[in-house]
Structures are given as structure tokens and as C-alpha cells.
Amino acid sequence: MDIDLIFKIAAIGIIVAVLNLLLKRAERDEQAMMTTLAGLIVVLLMIVRQIGNLFETIKEVFGLY
């Protein structure tokens, strides 16, 4: 696993947390929830892509085509 992926996920988490805090203080709870949900979806897409790469590597190693 690439260490850059962990840093990207952490950066997204920090940005989403700050935006969530700012929006909640501005009493924009719905936008805060949507921001959190969007951050979660972005991180999940990044992880799913890496899991796909893992399965492709496993196929190549064991010769499963």
C-alpha cells in the first residue's frame, strides 16, 4: 500500500471536519451533513479502487484469468 493514500485520506478527513464545524456553527446542518457524506463517498471510492488493484495483482500472481 502506498503511504500517499493514507495521507490523502487523512487530508480529506481534516478538510471535511473543518467544513463540518464551520457549517454547523453557521447553523447550516443540512450542508454539513452533505459535506460529510461527500467526503465519505470520495474516501470509499479511493479505497474501492485500491481493492480492485489488489484483486488484479492477486489474479496476476496466481495466474487466474
PQR file of N, CA, C, O and H, with PARSE charges and radii, in Angstrom:
ATOM      1  N   MET A   1       0.849  -1.176   0.000 -0.4000 1.5000
ATOM      2  CA  MET A   1       0.000   0.000   0.000 -0.0000 2.0000
ATOM      3  C   MET A   1       0.891   1.235   0.000  0.5500 1.7000
ATOM      4  O   MET A   1       1.941   1.271   0.642 -0.5500 1.4000
ATOM      5  N   ASP A   2       0.456   2.216  -0.717 -0.4000 1.5000
ATOM      6  CA  ASP A   2       1.210   3.447  -0.847 -0.0000 2.0000
ATOM      7  C   ASP A   2       0.897   4.366   0.331  0.5500 1.7000
ATOM      8  O   ASP A   2      -0.267   4.530   0.696 -0.5500 1.4000
ATOM      9  H   ASP A   2      -0.397   2.187  -1.239  0.4000 1.0000
ATOM     10  N   ILE A   3       1.920   4.960   0.921 -0.4000 1.5000
ATOM     11  CA  ILE A   3       1.725   5.841   2.073 -0.0000 2.0000
ATOM     12  C   ILE A   3       0.989   7.111   1.671  0.5500 1.7000
ATOM     13  O   ILE A   3       0.354   7.750   2.510 -0.5500 1.4000
ATOM     14  H   ILE A   3       2.865   4.827   0.624  0.4000 1.0000
ATOM     15  N   ASP A   4       1.068   7.489   0.383 -0.4000 1.5000
ATOM     16  CA  ASP A   4       0.360   8.680  -0.088 -0.0000 2.0000
ATOM     17  C   ASP A   4      -1.150   8.530   0.065  0.5500 1.7000
ATOM     18  O   ASP A   4      -1.852   9.508   0.326 -0.5500 1.4000
ATOM     19  H   ASP A   4       1.585   6.970  -0.298  0.4000 1.0000
ATOM     20  N   LEU A   5      -1.644   7.314  -0.097 -0.4000 1.5000
ATOM     21  CA  LEU A   5      -3.079   7.075   0.053 -0.0000 2.0000
ATOM     22  C   LEU A   5      -3.529   7.411   1.478  0.5500 1.7000
ATOM     23  O   LEU A   5      -4.585   8.014   1.668 -0.5500 1.4000
ATOM     24  H   LEU A   5      -1.073   6.520  -0.309  0.4000 1.0000
ATOM     25  N   ILE A   6      -2.742   7.029   2.463 -0.4000 1.5000
ATOM     26  CA  ILE A   6      -3.091   7.316   3.852 -0.0000 2.0000
ATOM     27  C   ILE A   6      -3.095   8.816   4.092  0.5500 1.7000
ATOM     28  O   ILE A   6      -3.979   9.330   4.777 -0.5500 1.4000
ATOM     29  H   ILE A   6      -1.884   6.539   2.308  0.4000 1.0000
ATOM     30  N   PHE A   7      -2.113   9.527   3.534 -0.4000 1.5000
ATOM     31  CA  PHE A   7      -2.066  10.977   3.697 -0.0000 2.0000
ATOM     32  C   PHE A   7      -3.243  11.655   2.999  0.5500 1.7000
ATOM     33  O   PHE A   7      -3.788  12.630   3.517 -0.5500 1.4000
ATOM     34  H   PHE A   7      -1.395   9.109   2.978  0.4000 1.0000
ATOM     35  N   LYS A   8      -3.638  11.155   1.839 -0.4000 1.5000
ATOM     36  CA  LYS A   8      -4.779  11.730   1.130 -0.0000 2.0000
ATOM     37  C   LYS A   8      -6.063  11.548   1.930  0.5500 1.7000
ATOM     38  O   LYS A   8      -6.871  12.471   2.037 -0.5500 1.4000
ATOM     39  H   LYS A   8      -3.195  10.363   1.418  0.4000 1.0000
ATOM     40  N   ILE A   9      -6.247  10.363   2.489 -0.4000 1.5000
ATOM     41  CA  ILE A   9      -7.441  10.102   3.283 -0.0000 2.0000
ATOM     42  C   ILE A   9      -7.455  10.977   4.530  0.5500 1.7000
ATOM     43  O   ILE A   9      -8.501  11.502   4.911 -0.5500 1.4000
ATOM     44  H   ILE A   9      -5.591   9.614   2.403  0.4000 1.0000
ATOM     45  N   ALA A  10      -6.298  11.135   5.166 -0.4000 1.5000
ATOM     46  CA  ALA A  10      -6.215  11.997   6.345 -0.0000 2.0000
ATOM     47  C   ALA A  10      -6.508  13.449   5.985  0.5500 1.7000
ATOM     48  O   ALA A  10      -7.202  14.143   6.729 -0.5500 1.4000
ATOM     49  H   ALA A  10      -5.448  10.708   4.856  0.4000 1.0000
ATOM     50  N   ALA A  11      -5.989  13.911   4.859 -0.4000 1.5000
ATOM     51  CA  ALA A  11      -6.240  15.292   4.434 -0.0000 2.0000
ATOM     52  C   ALA A  11      -7.717  15.529   4.151  0.5500 1.7000
ATOM     53  O   ALA A  11      -8.267  16.565   4.524 -0.5500 1.4000
ATOM     54  H   ALA A  11      -5.425  13.347   4.255  0.4000 1.0000
ATOM     55  N   ILE A  12      -8.353  14.573   3.494 -0.4000 1.5000
ATOM     56  CA  ILE A  12      -9.782  14.694   3.228 -0.0000 2.0000
ATOM     57  C   ILE A  12     -10.554  14.714   4.538  0.5500 1.7000
ATOM     58  O   ILE A  12     -11.506  15.481   4.683 -0.5500 1.4000
ATOM     59  H   ILE A  12      -7.905  13.731   3.192  0.4000 1.0000
ATOM     60  N   GLY A  13     -10.159  13.890   5.485 -0.4000 1.5000
ATOM     61  CA  GLY A  13     -10.820  13.868   6.777 -0.0000 2.0000
ATOM     62  C   GLY A  13     -10.699  15.189   7.521  0.5500 1.7000
ATOM     63  O   GLY A  13     -11.665  15.657   8.123 -0.5500 1.4000
ATOM     64  H   GLY A  13      -9.386  13.268   5.368  0.4000 1.0000
ATOM     65  N   ILE A  14      -9.526  15.786   7.483 -0.4000 1.5000
ATOM     66  CA  ILE A  14      -9.319  17.068   8.162 -0.0000 2.0000
ATOM     67  C   ILE A  14     -10.144  18.164   7.498  0.5500 1.7000
ATOM     68  O   ILE A  14     -10.790  18.960   8.180 -0.5500 1.4000
ATOM     69  H   ILE A  14      -8.741  15.406   6.994  0.4000 1.0000
ATOM     70  N   ILE A  15     -10.122  18.205   6.169 -0.4000 1.5000
ATOM     71  CA  ILE A  15     -10.887  19.227   5.448 -0.0000 2.0000
ATOM     72  C   ILE A  15     -12.377  19.083   5.719  0.5500 1.7000
ATOM     73  O   ILE A  15     -13.065  20.077   5.955 -0.5500 1.4000
ATOM     74  H   ILE A  15      -9.597  17.559   5.615  0.4000 1.0000
ATOM     75  N   VAL A  16     -12.877  17.856   5.688 -0.4000 1.5000
ATOM     76  CA  VAL A  16     -14.299  17.623   5.932 -0.0000 2.0000
ATOM     77  C   VAL A  16     -14.662  17.996   7.372  0.5500 1.7000
ATOM     78  O   VAL A  16     -15.728  18.561   7.618 -0.5500 1.4000
ATOM     79  H   VAL A  16     -12.318  17.049   5.496  0.4000 1.0000
ATOM     80  N   ALA A  17     -13.787  17.686   8.311 -0.4000 1.5000
ATOM     81  CA  ALA A  17     -14.076  18.021   9.710 -0.0000 2.0000
ATOM     82  C   ALA A  17     -14.143  19.529   9.914  0.5500 1.7000
ATOM     83  O   ALA A  17     -15.022  20.020  10.622 -0.5500 1.4000
ATOM     84  H   ALA A  17     -12.921  17.228   8.111  0.4000 1.0000
ATOM     85  N   VAL A  18     -13.219  20.268   9.298 -0.4000 1.5000
ATOM     86  CA  VAL A  18     -13.233  21.730   9.430 -0.0000 2.0000
ATOM     87  C   VAL A  18     -14.476  22.315   8.771  0.5500 1.7000
ATOM     88  O   VAL A  18     -15.137  23.178   9.348 -0.5500 1.4000
ATOM     89  H   VAL A  18     -12.505  19.869   8.723  0.4000 1.0000
ATOM     90  N   LEU A  19     -14.797  21.851   7.566 -0.4000 1.5000
ATOM     91  CA  LEU A  19     -16.002  22.342   6.896 -0.0000 2.0000
ATOM     92  C   LEU A  19     -17.257  22.013   7.693  0.5500 1.7000
ATOM     93  O   LEU A  19     -18.173  22.830   7.793 -0.5500 1.4000
ATOM     94  H   LEU A  19     -14.259  21.150   7.097  0.4000 1.0000
ATOM     95  N   ASN A  20     -17.291  20.823   8.254 -0.4000 1.5000
ATOM     96  CA  ASN A  20     -18.434  20.415   9.065 -0.0000 2.0000
ATOM     97  C   ASN A  20     -18.587  21.332  10.266  0.5500 1.7000
ATOM     98  O   ASN A  20     -19.696  21.771  10.572 -0.5500 1.4000
ATOM     99  H   ASN A  20     -16.547  20.160   8.173  0.4000 1.0000
ATOM    100  N   LEU A  21     -17.497  21.624  10.946 -0.4000 1.5000
ATOM    101  CA  LEU A  21     -17.528  22.507  12.109 -0.0000 2.0000
ATOM    102  C   LEU A  21     -17.989  23.910  11.722  0.5500 1.7000
ATOM    103  O   LEU A  21     -18.829  24.500  12.401 -0.5500 1.4000
ATOM    104  H   LEU A  21     -16.596  21.268  10.697  0.4000 1.0000
ATOM    105  N   LEU A  22     -17.438  24.443  10.632 -0.4000 1.5000
ATOM    106  CA  LEU A  22     -17.836  25.786  10.194 -0.0000 2.0000
ATOM    107  C   LEU A  22     -19.305  25.853   9.810  0.5500 1.7000
ATOM    108  O   LEU A  22     -20.003  26.804  10.165 -0.5500 1.4000
ATOM    109  H   LEU A  22     -16.755  23.963  10.080  0.4000 1.0000
ATOM    110  N   LEU A  23     -19.771  24.851   9.091 -0.4000 1.5000
ATOM    111  CA  LEU A  23     -21.172  24.854   8.674 -0.0000 2.0000
ATOM    112  C   LEU A  23     -22.127  24.672   9.844  0.5500 1.7000
ATOM    113  O   LEU A  23     -23.204  25.266   9.856 -0.5500 1.4000
ATOM    114  H   LEU A  23     -19.205  24.078   8.803  0.4000 1.0000
ATOM    115  N   LYS A  24     -21.753  23.866  10.819 -0.4000 1.5000
ATOM    116  CA  LYS A  24     -22.624  23.694  11.987 -0.0000 2.0000
ATOM    117  C   LYS A  24     -22.694  24.969  12.817  0.5500 1.7000
ATOM    118  O   LYS A  24     -23.748  25.298  13.361 -0.5500 1.4000
ATOM    119  H   LYS A  24     -20.878  23.383  10.810  0.4000 1.0000
ATOM    120  N   ARG A  25     -21.573  25.692  12.918 -0.4000 1.5000
ATOM    121  CA  ARG A  25     -21.588  26.960  13.657 -0.0000 2.0000
ATOM    122  C   ARG A  25     -22.415  28.017  12.945  0.5500 1.7000
ATOM    123  O   ARG A  25     -22.963  28.917  13.582 -0.5500 1.4000
ATOM    124  H   ARG A  25     -20.717  25.424  12.476  0.4000 1.0000
ATOM    125  N   ALA A  26     -22.506  27.909  11.621 -0.4000 1.5000
ATOM    126  CA  ALA A  26     -23.321  28.830  10.841 -0.0000 2.0000
ATOM    127  C   ALA A  26     -24.769  28.342  10.749  0.5500 1.7000
ATOM    128  O   ALA A  26     -25.571  28.894   9.996 -0.5500 1.4000
ATOM    129  H   ALA A  26     -22.061  27.178  11.104  0.4000 1.0000
ATOM    130  N   GLU A  27     -25.089  27.314  11.515 -0.4000 1.5000
ATOM    131  CA  GLU A  27     -26.421  26.705  11.565 -0.0000 2.0000
ATOM    132  C   GLU A  27     -26.878  26.211  10.190  0.5500 1.7000
ATOM    133  O   GLU A  27     -28.042  26.351   9.815 -0.5500 1.4000
ATOM    134  H   GLU A  27     -24.437  26.866  12.127  0.4000 1.0000
ATOM    135  N   ARG A  28     -25.942  25.639   9.463 -0.4000 1.5000
ATOM    136  CA  ARG A  28     -26.226  25.016   8.171 -0.0000 2.0000
ATOM    137  C   ARG A  28     -26.036  23.510   8.322  0.5500 1.7000
ATOM    138  O   ARG A  28     -25.142  22.918   7.718 -0.5500 1.4000
ATOM    139  H   ARG A  28     -24.997  25.525   9.769  0.4000 1.0000
ATOM    140  N   ASP A  29     -26.892  22.905   9.137 -0.4000 1.5000
ATOM    141  CA  ASP A  29     -26.740  21.490   9.470 -0.0000 2.0000
ATOM    142  C   ASP A  29     -26.898  20.579   8.261  0.5500 1.7000
ATOM    143  O   ASP A  29     -26.211  19.563   8.153 -0.5500 1.4000
ATOM    144  H   ASP A  29     -27.619  23.386   9.628  0.4000 1.0000
ATOM    145  N   GLU A  30     -27.798  20.936   7.351 -0.4000 1.5000
ATOM    146  CA  GLU A  30     -28.009  20.083   6.176 -0.0000 2.0000
ATOM    147  C   GLU A  30     -26.786  20.083   5.263  0.5500 1.7000
ATOM    148  O   GLU A  30     -26.385  19.039   4.749 -0.5500 1.4000
ATOM    149  H   GLU A  30     -28.356  21.761   7.439  0.4000 1.0000
ATOM    150  N   GLN A  31     -26.196  21.263   5.065 -0.4000 1.5000
ATOM    151  CA  GLN A  31     -24.990  21.320   4.237 -0.0000 2.0000
ATOM    152  C   GLN A  31     -23.827  20.610   4.922  0.5500 1.7000
ATOM    153  O   GLN A  31     -22.993  19.998   4.255 -0.5500 1.4000
ATOM    154  H   GLN A  31     -26.522  22.111   5.482  0.4000 1.0000
ATOM    155  N   ALA A  32     -23.768  20.688   6.249 -0.4000 1.5000
ATOM    156  CA  ALA A  32     -22.708  19.993   6.988 -0.0000 2.0000
ATOM    157  C   ALA A  32     -22.836  18.483   6.803  0.5500 1.7000
ATOM    158  O   ALA A  32     -21.835  17.789   6.624 -0.5500 1.4000
ATOM    159  H   ALA A  32     -24.445  21.185   6.791  0.4000 1.0000
ATOM    160  N   MET A  33     -24.050  17.985   6.846 -0.4000 1.5000
ATOM    161  CA  MET A  33     -24.268  16.556   6.653 -0.0000 2.0000
ATOM    162  C   MET A  33     -23.915  16.133   5.230  0.5500 1.7000
ATOM    163  O   MET A  33     -23.322  15.074   5.026 -0.5500 1.4000
ATOM    164  H   MET A  33     -24.863  18.549   6.992  0.4000 1.0000
ATOM    165  N   MET A  34     -24.276  16.957   4.246 -0.4000 1.5000
ATOM    166  CA  MET A  34     -23.953  16.636   2.851 -0.0000 2.0000
ATOM    167  C   MET A  34     -22.441  16.675   2.611  0.5500 1.7000
ATOM    168  O   MET A  34     -21.914  15.869   1.845 -0.5500 1.4000
ATOM    169  H   MET A  34     -24.757  17.817   4.412  0.4000 1.0000
ATOM    170  N   THR A  35     -21.749  17.604   3.260 -0.4000 1.5000
ATOM    171  CA  THR A  35     -20.292  17.671   3.134 -0.0000 2.0000
ATOM    172  C   THR A  35     -19.647  16.419   3.707  0.5500 1.7000
ATOM    173  O   THR A  35     -18.734  15.848   3.111 -0.5500 1.4000
ATOM    174  H   THR A  35     -22.177  18.259   3.883  0.4000 1.0000
ATOM    175  N   THR A  36     -20.128  16.001   4.863 -0.4000 1.5000
ATOM    176  CA  THR A  36     -19.605  14.785   5.480 -0.0000 2.0000
ATOM    177  C   THR A  36     -19.870  13.576   4.597  0.5500 1.7000
ATOM    178  O   THR A  36     -19.000  12.721   4.426 -0.5500 1.4000
ATOM    179  H   THR A  36     -20.870  16.464   5.347  0.4000 1.0000
ATOM    180  N   LEU A  37     -21.049  13.507   4.046 -0.4000 1.5000
ATOM    181  CA  LEU A  37     -21.407  12.387   3.172 -0.0000 2.0000
ATOM    182  C   LEU A  37     -20.559  12.385   1.900  0.5500 1.7000
ATOM    183  O   LEU A  37     -20.120  11.328   1.448 -0.5500 1.4000
ATOM    184  H   LEU A  37     -21.755  14.201   4.185  0.4000 1.0000
ATOM    185  N   ALA A  38     -20.329  13.561   1.325 -0.4000 1.5000
ATOM    186  CA  ALA A  38     -19.496  13.653   0.123 -0.0000 2.0000
ATOM    187  C   ALA A  38     -18.059  13.221   0.419  0.5500 1.7000
ATOM    188  O   ALA A  38     -17.448  12.519  -0.386 -0.5500 1.4000
ATOM    189  H   ALA A  38     -20.685  14.420   1.692  0.4000 1.0000
ATOM    190  N   GLY A  39     -17.516  13.633   1.562 -0.4000 1.5000
ATOM    191  CA  GLY A  39     -16.170  13.213   1.947 -0.0000 2.0000
ATOM    192  C   GLY A  39     -16.082  11.708   2.124  0.5500 1.7000
ATOM    193  O   GLY A  39     -15.107  11.082   1.708 -0.5500 1.4000
ATOM    194  H   GLY A  39     -18.013  14.203   2.217  0.4000 1.0000
ATOM    195  N   LEU A  40     -17.093  11.135   2.734 -0.4000 1.5000
ATOM    196  CA  LEU A  40     -17.129   9.685   2.926 -0.0000 2.0000
ATOM    197  C   LEU A  40     -17.164   8.951   1.590  0.5500 1.7000
ATOM    198  O   LEU A  40     -16.478   7.945   1.413 -0.5500 1.4000
ATOM    199  H   LEU A  40     -17.885  11.643   3.071  0.4000 1.0000
ATOM    200  N   ILE A  41     -17.957   9.450   0.660 -0.4000 1.5000
ATOM    201  CA  ILE A  41     -18.059   8.808  -0.651 -0.0000 2.0000
ATOM    202  C   ILE A  41     -16.736   8.889  -1.401  0.5500 1.7000
ATOM    203  O   ILE A  41     -16.323   7.924  -2.044 -0.5500 1.4000
ATOM    204  H   ILE A  41     -18.515  10.267   0.804  0.4000 1.0000
ATOM    205  N   VAL A  42     -16.070  10.039  -1.320 -0.4000 1.5000
ATOM    206  CA  VAL A  42     -14.779  10.187  -2.001 -0.0000 2.0000
ATOM    207  C   VAL A  42     -13.767   9.192  -1.439  0.5500 1.7000
ATOM    208  O   VAL A  42     -13.050   8.538  -2.198 -0.5500 1.4000
ATOM    209  H   VAL A  42     -16.405  10.823  -0.797  0.4000 1.0000
ATOM    210  N   VAL A  43     -13.707   9.077  -0.120 -0.4000 1.5000
ATOM    211  CA  VAL A  43     -12.757   8.149   0.503 -0.0000 2.0000
ATOM    212  C   VAL A  43     -13.104   6.703   0.154  0.5500 1.7000
ATOM    213  O   VAL A  43     -12.211   5.903  -0.122 -0.5500 1.4000
ATOM    214  H   VAL A  43     -14.289   9.608   0.496  0.4000 1.0000
ATOM    215  N   LEU A  44     -14.382   6.365   0.165 -0.4000 1.5000
ATOM    216  CA  LEU A  44     -14.779   4.998  -0.193 -0.0000 2.0000
ATOM    217  C   LEU A  44     -14.419   4.669  -1.636  0.5500 1.7000
ATOM    218  O   LEU A  44     -14.003   3.547  -1.925 -0.5500 1.4000
ATOM    219  H   LEU A  44     -15.108   7.015   0.389  0.4000 1.0000
ATOM    220  N   LEU A  45     -14.572   5.629  -2.548 -0.4000 1.5000
ATOM    221  CA  LEU A  45     -14.188   5.388  -3.939 -0.0000 2.0000
ATOM    222  C   LEU A  45     -12.689   5.165  -4.064  0.5500 1.7000
ATOM    223  O   LEU A  45     -12.252   4.326  -4.851 -0.5500 1.4000
ATOM    224  H   LEU A  45     -14.910   6.541  -2.314  0.4000 1.0000
ATOM    225  N   MET A  46     -11.901   5.903  -3.299 -0.4000 1.5000
ATOM    226  CA  MET A  46     -10.458   5.706  -3.317 -0.0000 2.0000
ATOM    227  C   MET A  46     -10.097   4.309  -2.817  0.5500 1.7000
ATOM    228  O   MET A  46      -9.226   3.648  -3.382 -0.5500 1.4000
ATOM    229  H   MET A  46     -12.256   6.585  -2.659  0.4000 1.0000
ATOM    230  N   ILE A  47     -10.764   3.867  -1.765 -0.4000 1.5000
ATOM    231  CA  ILE A  47     -10.471   2.553  -1.191 -0.0000 2.0000
ATOM    232  C   ILE A  47     -10.929   1.439  -2.125  0.5500 1.7000
ATOM    233  O   ILE A  47     -10.233   0.434  -2.273 -0.5500 1.4000
ATOM    234  H   ILE A  47     -11.471   4.404  -1.305  0.4000 1.0000
ATOM    235  N   VAL A  48     -12.085   1.602  -2.755 -0.4000 1.5000
ATOM    236  CA  VAL A  48     -12.584   0.581  -3.681 -0.0000 2.0000
ATOM    237  C   VAL A  48     -11.627   0.428  -4.856  0.5500 1.7000
ATOM    238  O   VAL A  48     -11.381  -0.689  -5.313 -0.5500 1.4000
ATOM    239  H   VAL A  48     -12.650   2.419  -2.635  0.4000 1.0000
ATOM    240  N   ARG A  49     -11.086   1.536  -5.349 -0.4000 1.5000
ATOM    241  CA  ARG A  49     -10.123   1.468  -6.448 -0.0000 2.0000
ATOM    242  C   ARG A  49      -8.884   0.678  -6.030  0.5500 1.7000
ATOM    243  O   ARG A  49      -8.357  -0.112  -6.814 -0.5500 1.4000
ATOM    244  H   ARG A  49     -11.285   2.443  -4.978  0.4000 1.0000
ATOM    245  N   GLN A  50      -8.425   0.884  -4.815 -0.4000 1.5000
ATOM    246  CA  GLN A  50      -7.243   0.158  -4.329 -0.0000 2.0000
ATOM    247  C   GLN A  50      -7.548  -1.328  -4.134  0.5500 1.7000
ATOM    248  O   GLN A  50      -6.692  -2.175  -4.389 -0.5500 1.4000
ATOM    249  H   GLN A  50      -8.853   1.525  -4.178  0.4000 1.0000
ATOM    250  N   ILE A  51      -8.744  -1.641  -3.692 -0.4000 1.5000
ATOM    251  CA  ILE A  51      -9.127  -3.045  -3.535 -0.0000 2.0000
ATOM    252  C   ILE A  51      -9.190  -3.718  -4.910  0.5500 1.7000
ATOM    253  O   ILE A  51      -8.801  -4.877  -5.049 -0.5500 1.4000
ATOM    254  H   ILE A  51      -9.440  -0.953  -3.485  0.4000 1.0000
ATOM    255  N   GLY A  52      -9.675  -2.998  -5.922 -0.4000 1.5000
ATOM    256  CA  GLY A  52      -9.680  -3.528  -7.292 -0.0000 2.0000
ATOM    257  C   GLY A  52      -8.275  -3.817  -7.779  0.5500 1.7000
ATOM    258  O   GLY A  52      -8.028  -4.842  -8.414 -0.5500 1.4000
ATOM    259  H   GLY A  52      -9.992  -2.056  -5.809  0.4000 1.0000
ATOM    260  N   ASN A  53      -7.348  -2.904  -7.478 -0.4000 1.5000
ATOM    261  CA  ASN A  53      -5.952  -3.134  -7.847 -0.0000 2.0000
ATOM    262  C   ASN A  53      -5.381  -4.349  -7.128  0.5500 1.7000
ATOM    263  O   ASN A  53      -4.608  -5.110  -7.710 -0.5500 1.4000
ATOM    264  H   ASN A  53      -7.550  -2.071  -6.962  0.4000 1.0000
ATOM    265  N   LEU A  54      -5.755  -4.531  -5.879 -0.4000 1.5000
ATOM    266  CA  LEU A  54      -5.303  -5.694  -5.114 -0.0000 2.0000
ATOM    267  C   LEU A  54      -5.767  -6.991  -5.763  0.5500 1.7000
ATOM    268  O   LEU A  54      -4.988  -7.934  -5.900 -0.5500 1.4000
ATOM    269  H   LEU A  54      -6.383  -3.913  -5.407  0.4000 1.0000
ATOM    270  N   PHE A  55      -7.038  -7.040  -6.165 -0.4000 1.5000
ATOM    271  CA  PHE A  55      -7.557  -8.248  -6.798 -0.0000 2.0000
ATOM    272  C   PHE A  55      -6.882  -8.507  -8.138  0.5500 1.7000
ATOM    273  O   PHE A  55      -6.622  -9.659  -8.483 -0.5500 1.4000
ATOM    274  H   PHE A  55      -7.671  -6.273  -6.054  0.4000 1.0000
ATOM    275  N   GLU A  56      -6.597  -7.459  -8.893 -0.4000 1.5000
ATOM    276  CA  GLU A  56      -5.889  -7.632 -10.163 -0.0000 2.0000
ATOM    277  C   GLU A  56      -4.488  -8.189  -9.926  0.5500 1.7000
ATOM    278  O   GLU A  56      -4.030  -9.056 -10.670 -0.5500 1.4000
ATOM    279  H   GLU A  56      -6.808  -6.522  -8.612  0.4000 1.0000
ATOM    280  N   THR A  57      -3.812  -7.698  -8.899 -0.4000 1.5000
ATOM    281  CA  THR A  57      -2.478  -8.205  -8.574 -0.0000 2.0000
ATOM    282  C   THR A  57      -2.538  -9.666  -8.156  0.5500 1.7000
ATOM    283  O   THR A  57      -1.676 -10.457  -8.539 -0.5500 1.4000
ATOM    284  H   THR A  57      -4.184  -6.994  -8.295  0.4000 1.0000
ATOM    285  N   ILE A  58      -3.545 -10.027  -7.378 -0.4000 1.5000
ATOM    286  CA  ILE A  58      -3.706 -11.421  -6.953 -0.0000 2.0000
ATOM    287  C   ILE A  58      -3.946 -12.317  -8.169  0.5500 1.7000
ATOM    288  O   ILE A  58      -3.406 -13.420  -8.251 -0.5500 1.4000
ATOM    289  H   ILE A  58      -4.245  -9.384  -7.067  0.4000 1.0000
ATOM    290  N   LYS A  59      -4.758 -11.836  -9.109 -0.4000 1.5000
ATOM    291  CA  LYS A  59      -5.008 -12.618 -10.337 -0.0000 2.0000
ATOM    292  C   LYS A  59      -3.705 -12.846 -11.106  0.5500 1.7000
ATOM    293  O   LYS A  59      -3.443 -13.949 -11.585 -0.5500 1.4000
ATOM    294  H   LYS A  59      -5.197 -10.940  -9.042  0.4000 1.0000
ATOM    295  N   GLU A  60      -2.896 -11.798 -11.219 -0.4000 1.5000
ATOM    296  CA  GLU A  60      -1.642 -11.925 -11.955 -0.0000 2.0000
ATOM    297  C   GLU A  60      -0.670 -12.861 -11.255  0.5500 1.7000
ATOM    298  O   GLU A  60       0.011 -13.649 -11.911 -0.5500 1.4000
ATOM    299  H   GLU A  60      -3.109 -10.902 -10.829  0.4000 1.0000
ATOM    300  N   VAL A  61      -0.598 -12.784  -9.936 -0.4000 1.5000
ATOM    301  CA  VAL A  61       0.353 -13.623  -9.179 -0.0000 2.0000
ATOM    302  C   VAL A  61      -0.011 -15.095  -9.314  0.5500 1.7000
ATOM    303  O   VAL A  61       0.870 -15.934  -9.506 -0.5500 1.4000
ATOM    304  H   VAL A  61      -1.151 -12.144  -9.403  0.4000 1.0000
ATOM    305  N   PHE A  62      -1.285 -15.415  -9.217 -0.4000 1.5000
ATOM    306  CA  PHE A  62      -1.689 -16.814  -9.253 -0.0000 2.0000
ATOM    307  C   PHE A  62      -2.084 -17.284 -10.646  0.5500 1.7000
ATOM    308  O   PHE A  62      -2.447 -18.446 -10.830 -0.5500 1.4000
ATOM    309  H   PHE A  62      -2.000 -14.734  -9.061  0.4000 1.0000
ATOM    310  N   GLY A  63      -2.016 -16.394 -11.625 -0.4000 1.5000
ATOM    311  CA  GLY A  63      -2.322 -16.792 -12.993 -0.0000 2.0000
ATOM    312  C   GLY A  63      -3.783 -17.103 -13.229  0.5500 1.7000
ATOM    313  O   GLY A  63      -4.106 -17.962 -14.049 -0.5500 1.4000
ATOM    314  H   GLY A  63      -1.721 -15.450 -11.476  0.4000 1.0000
ATOM    315  N   LEU A  64      -4.666 -16.427 -12.532 -0.4000 1.5000
ATOM    316  CA  LEU A  64      -6.098 -16.640 -12.688 -0.0000 2.0000
ATOM    317  C   LEU A  64      -6.654 -15.653 -13.705  0.5500 1.7000
ATOM    318  O   LEU A  64      -6.770 -14.459 -13.428 -0.5500 1.4000
ATOM    319  H   LEU A  64      -4.404 -15.729 -11.866  0.4000 1.0000
ATOM    320  N   TYR A  65      -6.999 -16.168 -14.893 -0.4000 1.5000
ATOM    321  CA  TYR A  65      -7.525 -15.292 -15.931 -0.0000 2.0000
ATOM    322  C   TYR A  65      -8.874 -15.764 -16.397  0.5500 1.7000
ATOM    323  O   TYR A  65      -9.475 -15.144 -17.274 -0.5500 1.4000
ATOM    324  H   TYR A  65      -6.904 -17.138 -15.117  0.4000 1.0000
TER
END
